[in-house]
Amino acid sequence: MNYYHRIQNSIEFIELNLDQNIDIVDIASKAYFSAFHFQRIFQAISGFSVQSYIRKRRMTEAAILLKRTDKTILEISITFQYGSQEAFTRAFESSFGITPYKYRKSQEISINLIHKINFMDYEKKIQGDLEIDKPEIINCNKIYIAGYEYKTNLIDEQYFSEIPRFYDDFGKNEYYMRISERIAPAFSHGISCNYQDDGQFSFIVGEAVRCPSNGLEDGFVNLEIPEGKYAVFNVCGSVEIAQNTWRYIYKTWMPNSNYERREGPDFEVTDVCSSIYPDMMKMKIYIPVK
């Protein structure tokens, strides 16, 4: 069963439970993904987050009930997991630009309803969209990293705007000078790890070291990148190209490859001496696969 069919199983589960309090772990389990990576793949393919989809679908079904039934606004609010009519009204107006009461009374106003998504449609659109060179599949030895830990979130691609600032902060504060036993000072590592079910994760900016460092300052951490098989993508271009490569990996390459993402951090290695931010970045992106 491919990625699109697996995610569609989760969609069916969501649709059957729009009137329930749905846990992201339960949703992801229907597609046989961890919660974090389900959200990452869902957003990469569809362009919006799982939470956004659920919210829009609930609002759409609520709008249909407003027009087709005599249920009160309070009853509809409770049906779709809102604690009060006021909270539901704010959410409805935020989604459609009109209050539930005005929408029910109006005979002329139309709104943009979001109906059940079909991931099979994405499969047809994405197949063959392979504009980036195929990755090299390598076996990588264990790497010890010492670096500074930042926190970000994949929801609505928040991390894409924050990660460049993390690198800038790391450089301006000369955090690299506080790392001992560096073995490749010309190469900066950016590692995504400590994935949380709600989409939060850590991004470590650091360098490879001979062994875990003792007595690290506050904010610094040791990290071990495990040995194993990795798909390695080369990036040579702007920050935007680098970010689009990340999107391509999870939107196009992974669903259409013969590989599964295995557990562990993915990371990027930037050739600092050959890169000029933000227009010319030279880096490699490593994805753990099996």
C-alpha positions as CSV (number, residue, x, y, z in Angstrom):
1,M,0.0,0.0,0.0
2,N,1.6,3.3,-1.1
3,Y,1.7,6.6,0.8
4,Y,-1.4,8.0,-0.8
5,H,-3.6,5.1,0.1
6,R,-2.2,5.0,3.6
7,I,-3.0,8.7,4.1
8,Q,-6.4,8.2,2.6
9,N,-7.1,5.7,5.4
10,S,-6.4,8.4,7.9
11,I,-8.7,10.8,6.0
12,E,-11.5,8.2,6.2
13,F,-10.9,8.0,10.0
14,I,-11.1,11.7,10.3
15,E,-14.3,11.9,8.3
16,L,-16.0,9.3,10.5
17,N,-15.0,11.2,13.7
18,L,-15.4,14.9,12.9
19,D,-17.8,15.1,15.8
20,Q,-15.3,13.5,18.2
21,N,-12.1,14.7,19.9
22,I,-9.6,13.2,17.5
23,D,-6.0,12.5,18.7
24,I,-3.3,13.0,16.1
25,V,-1.6,9.7,17.2
26,D,-4.8,7.8,16.4
27,I,-5.1,9.6,13.0
28,A,-1.4,8.8,12.1
29,S,-1.7,5.2,13.1
30,K,-4.3,4.6,10.4
31,A,-1.5,5.4,7.9
32,Y,1.2,3.5,9.8
33,F,3.2,6.7,10.4
34,S,4.4,8.3,13.6
35,A,2.3,11.4,14.4
36,F,5.1,13.8,13.6
37,H,6.0,12.4,10.2
38,F,2.4,11.9,9.3
39,Q,1.8,15.6,9.7
40,R,5.0,16.4,7.8
41,I,4.0,14.3,4.8
42,F,0.4,15.4,4.9
43,Q,1.3,19.0,4.8
44,A,4.0,18.6,2.1
45,I,1.6,16.8,-0.2
46,S,-1.6,18.8,0.5
47,G,-0.1,22.2,1.3
48,F,-2.0,22.6,4.6
49,S,-1.7,21.1,8.0
50,V,-3.8,18.2,9.4
51,Q,-5.2,20.5,12.1
52,S,-6.3,23.0,9.4
53,Y,-8.0,20.2,7.4
54,I,-9.9,19.0,10.4
55,R,-10.9,22.6,11.3
56,K,-12.1,23.4,7.8
57,R,-14.0,20.1,7.5
58,R,-15.8,20.7,10.8
59,M,-16.7,24.2,9.7
60,T,-18.0,22.9,6.4
61,E,-20.2,20.3,8.0
62,A,-21.4,22.8,10.5
63,A,-22.4,25.2,7.7
64,I,-24.3,22.4,6.0
65,L,-26.2,21.7,9.3
66,L,-27.0,25.4,9.6
67,K,-28.7,25.4,6.2
68,R,-30.3,21.9,6.2
69,T,-31.4,21.3,9.8
70,D,-33.2,23.1,12.6
71,K,-30.5,22.4,15.1
72,T,-29.6,25.4,17.3
73,I,-26.2,27.0,16.9
74,L,-25.3,25.8,20.4
75,E,-26.2,22.2,19.5
76,I,-24.0,22.5,16.4
77,S,-21.2,24.0,18.4
78,I,-21.2,21.1,20.8
79,T,-21.4,18.6,18.0
80,F,-18.1,19.8,16.5
81,Q,-16.2,19.9,19.8
82,Y,-16.5,23.6,20.6
83,G,-16.9,24.4,24.3
84,S,-19.3,27.3,23.8
85,Q,-21.4,29.0,21.2
86,E,-19.2,32.0,21.4
87,A,-16.0,30.0,20.6
88,F,-17.8,28.3,17.6
89,T,-19.1,31.6,16.3
90,R,-15.5,33.1,16.4
91,A,-14.1,30.1,14.6
92,F,-16.9,30.1,12.0
93,E,-16.5,33.8,11.3
94,S,-12.7,33.4,11.0
95,S,-13.2,30.6,8.5
96,F,-16.0,32.2,6.3
97,G,-16.1,35.9,7.2
98,I,-19.7,35.7,8.4
99,T,-21.3,34.6,11.7
100,P,-23.3,31.4,11.8
101,Y,-26.5,33.3,12.5
102,K,-26.1,35.6,9.5
103,Y,-25.2,32.7,7.3
104,R,-28.3,30.7,8.3
105,K,-30.6,33.6,7.7
106,S,-29.0,34.6,4.4
107,Q,-30.4,33.3,1.1
108,E,-27.7,34.8,-1.1
109,I,-24.3,34.6,0.6
110,S,-22.1,31.7,-0.6
111,I,-19.1,30.5,1.3
112,N,-16.1,28.4,0.4
113,L,-16.9,25.0,1.7
114,I,-14.0,22.4,2.0
115,H,-15.2,18.9,1.2
116,K,-13.5,15.6,1.9
117,I,-10.1,15.4,0.4
118,N,-9.0,12.5,-1.9
119,F,-5.3,11.8,-1.8
120,M,-5.6,9.7,-4.9
121,D,-6.0,13.0,-6.8
122,Y,-2.6,14.1,-5.5
123,E,-1.0,10.9,-6.6
124,K,-2.1,11.6,-10.2
125,K,-0.8,15.2,-10.1
126,I,2.5,14.4,-8.4
127,Q,3.6,11.3,-10.4
128,G,6.4,12.2,-12.8
129,D,7.1,15.6,-11.1
130,L,10.8,14.7,-10.6
131,E,12.7,17.9,-11.3
132,I,15.5,17.4,-8.7
133,D,18.3,15.0,-9.2
134,K,17.9,11.5,-7.7
135,P,19.6,11.1,-4.3
136,E,22.6,9.0,-3.7
137,I,21.9,6.2,-1.3
138,I,24.8,5.7,1.1
139,N,25.7,4.0,4.4
140,C,26.8,6.6,6.9
141,N,28.9,6.0,9.9
142,K,27.9,7.3,13.4
143,I,28.5,11.0,13.8
144,Y,28.9,12.9,17.1
145,I,27.5,16.4,17.1
146,A,27.9,19.2,19.6
147,G,25.6,22.2,19.0
148,Y,23.1,24.7,20.2
149,E,19.5,23.7,20.5
150,Y,16.6,25.7,19.1
151,K,12.9,25.0,19.2
152,T,10.5,25.3,16.3
153,N,7.3,23.8,14.8
154,L,6.4,22.2,11.5
155,I,2.8,23.5,11.6
156,D,2.2,25.7,8.6
157,E,5.9,25.4,7.8
158,Q,6.9,27.7,10.7
159,Y,10.3,26.1,10.7
160,F,11.2,27.4,7.2
161,S,11.1,31.0,8.4
162,E,12.8,30.2,11.7
163,I,15.7,28.0,10.8
164,P,17.6,30.6,8.8
165,R,17.4,32.8,11.9
166,F,18.8,30.0,14.0
167,Y,21.9,29.8,11.7
168,D,22.3,33.5,11.9
169,D,22.1,33.5,15.6
170,F,24.6,30.7,15.9
171,G,27.1,32.6,13.7
172,K,26.6,36.1,15.3
173,N,27.1,34.7,18.8
174,E,30.1,32.6,17.6
175,Y,28.7,29.6,19.3
176,Y,31.0,27.4,17.2
177,M,33.9,28.8,19.2
178,R,32.4,27.2,22.3
179,I,32.6,23.7,20.8
180,S,35.7,21.7,21.5
181,E,37.2,18.7,19.5
182,R,35.7,19.9,16.2
183,I,36.8,17.7,13.3
184,A,35.3,19.7,10.3
185,P,35.0,23.4,11.2
186,A,34.2,24.3,7.5
187,F,31.0,22.3,7.7
188,S,27.9,23.2,9.7
189,H,25.3,20.6,10.7
190,G,21.6,21.4,11.1
191,I,19.7,18.4,12.7
192,S,16.0,18.0,13.2
193,C,15.3,15.8,16.2
194,N,13.2,15.4,19.4
195,Y,10.0,15.2,17.3
196,Q,6.8,15.8,19.3
197,D,3.3,14.6,18.4
198,D,2.0,18.3,18.2
199,G,4.6,19.2,15.5
200,Q,7.2,20.7,17.7
201,F,10.8,19.6,17.3
202,S,14.4,20.7,18.1
203,F,16.7,22.0,15.5
204,I,20.4,21.7,16.5
205,V,22.9,23.9,14.8
206,G,26.4,22.5,15.4
207,E,29.5,20.7,14.2
208,A,30.9,17.2,14.1
209,V,33.2,16.4,17.0
210,R,35.5,13.6,17.9
211,C,33.4,12.5,20.9
212,P,30.6,13.8,23.1
213,S,31.7,17.0,24.9
214,N,31.8,17.3,28.7
215,G,30.7,20.4,30.5
216,L,28.7,22.0,27.8
217,E,27.3,25.5,28.4
218,D,23.6,26.2,28.8
219,G,21.7,25.7,25.6
220,F,24.3,23.4,24.1
221,V,23.7,19.7,23.6
222,N,25.4,16.5,22.5
223,L,23.7,14.5,19.8
224,E,24.6,11.2,18.1
225,I,23.5,10.8,14.5
226,P,23.1,7.0,14.1
227,E,24.9,5.0,11.5
228,G,22.7,3.5,8.8
229,K,21.4,4.0,5.3
230,Y,20.6,7.6,4.1
231,A,19.3,9.2,0.9
232,V,21.5,12.2,0.2
233,F,20.3,15.1,-1.9
234,N,22.7,17.8,-3.2
235,V,21.6,21.4,-3.0
236,C,23.4,24.2,-4.8
237,G,21.5,27.4,-4.9
238,S,19.4,29.9,-2.9
239,V,17.8,29.2,0.5
240,E,14.5,29.0,-1.3
241,I,15.9,26.2,-3.5
242,A,17.1,24.4,-0.3
243,Q,13.6,24.7,1.2
244,N,11.9,23.5,-2.0
245,T,14.2,20.5,-1.9
246,W,12.9,19.6,1.5
247,R,9.4,20.0,0.2
248,Y,10.2,17.9,-2.8
249,I,11.6,15.1,-0.6
250,Y,8.5,14.6,1.5
251,K,5.9,15.6,-1.2
252,T,7.3,13.8,-4.3
253,W,10.4,11.7,-3.8
254,M,9.5,9.7,-0.7
255,P,5.9,8.8,-1.7
256,N,7.1,7.6,-5.1
257,S,10.4,5.9,-4.1
258,N,10.9,2.4,-2.9
259,Y,12.2,3.6,0.4
260,E,10.5,4.1,3.8
261,R,11.7,6.8,6.2
262,R,13.2,5.0,9.2
263,E,13.4,6.4,12.8
264,G,16.1,9.0,13.5
265,P,16.9,12.6,12.7
266,D,17.2,14.0,9.2
267,F,19.9,16.6,8.8
268,E,21.7,19.0,6.4
269,V,25.4,19.7,6.1
270,T,26.4,23.1,4.8
271,D,29.7,23.8,3.2
272,V,30.3,27.1,5.0
273,C,33.3,28.3,3.0
274,S,31.5,27.7,-0.4
275,S,28.2,29.2,0.6
276,I,27.0,32.8,0.4
277,Y,23.7,33.4,2.3
278,P,21.0,33.6,1.1
279,D,21.7,33.3,-2.7
280,M,24.2,30.6,-3.0
281,M,24.1,27.7,-0.5
282,K,26.0,24.5,-1.0
283,M,24.7,21.7,1.2
284,K,23.7,18.1,1.4
285,I,20.4,16.8,2.9
286,Y,20.4,13.4,4.6
287,I,17.2,11.4,5.1
288,P,17.4,8.1,7.1
289,V,15.8,5.4,5.0
290,K,15.3,1.7,4.9
